[in-house]
Amino acid sequence: MRNSNYQTFYKDAIQNKQGYVTKDGTWAAISIMGSKQFAIIHNGERVHTSKNFDFARSYILKESRKK
């Protein structure tokens, strides 16, 4: 696995609530065609859809703690 912090590459997007990625890059939340909804991606597969950035981030943090 790559030894880098993916959040440093996407710092502006995270601060502006346009997207989110975990430090290891296995989880990400991306905006769905400019809407307020976010698609949750885990290891390259879409696993969930959240209604806004805050719900997407909390879903990722909850699921990443489970594993």
Phi and psi in degrees as a GROMACS rama.xvg file:
@    title "Ramachandran Plot"
@    xaxis  label "Phi"
@    yaxis  label "Psi"
@TYPE xy
-69.7045  137.012  ARG-2
-97.3573  64.5632  ASN-3
-138.182  161.23  SER-4
-99.972  105.811  ASN-5
-65.8025  -21.8665  TYR-6
-66.2361  -25.4928  GLN-7
-67.5511  -32.9689  THR-8
-71.3699  -31.4387  PHE-9
-112.468  27.853  TYR-10
-57.0325  -46.7145  LYS-11
-64.2087  -41.319  ASP-12
-64.82  -39.09  ALA-13
-67.7483  -43.9022  ILE-14
-65.1966  -34.869  GLN-15
-88.4504  5.06886  ASN-16
56.646  41.0072  LYS-17
-98.8888  -15.4624  GLN-18
-178.334  168.201  GLY-19
-147.621  144.618  TYR-20
-143.716  144.117  VAL-21
-76.816  165.311  THR-22
-59.7101  -38.7822  LYS-23
-85.4897  -8.267  ASP-24
82.8378  8.23675  GLY-25
-82.1583  -23.6091  THR-26
-120.114  142.054  TRP-27
-150.49  152.845  ALA-28
-125.845  124.52  ALA-29
-125.841  146.005  ILE-30
-67.1764  141.279  SER-31
-93.8825  104.633  ILE-32
43.7823  48.498  MET-33
75.4775  2.83482  GLY-34
-84.0208  179.576  SER-35
-79.0887  -14.2344  LYS-36
-78.4662  152.721  GLN-37
-127.811  136.189  PHE-38
-90.3544  133.515  ALA-39
-96.386  124.605  ILE-40
-113.388  131.049  ILE-41
-130.523  118.459  HIS-42
50.6096  42.3506  ASN-43
84.8777  -0.048003  GLY-44
-116.425  138.807  GLU-45
-77.56  119.987  ARG-46
-113.309  -16.7933  VAL-47
-163.563  159.794  HIS-48
-127.582  129.969  THR-49
-113.244  154.279  SER-50
-80.7893  -16.8624  LYS-51
-158.628  176.425  ASN-52
-60.5332  -45.3396  PHE-53
-63.3296  -41.3841  ASP-54
-67.0048  -37.7694  PHE-55
-64.2002  -45.5663  ALA-56
-64.453  -42.909  ARG-57
-67.3689  -35.7486  SER-58
-62.5755  -45.4146  TYR-59
-62.4157  -45.7764  ILE-60
-64.1794  -39.7756  LEU-61
-64.8724  -46.5777  LYS-62
-69.666  -35.3094  GLU-63
-70.7929  -25.9463  SER-64
-73.4188  -27.3542  ARG-65
-65.7514  -32.9473  LYS-66
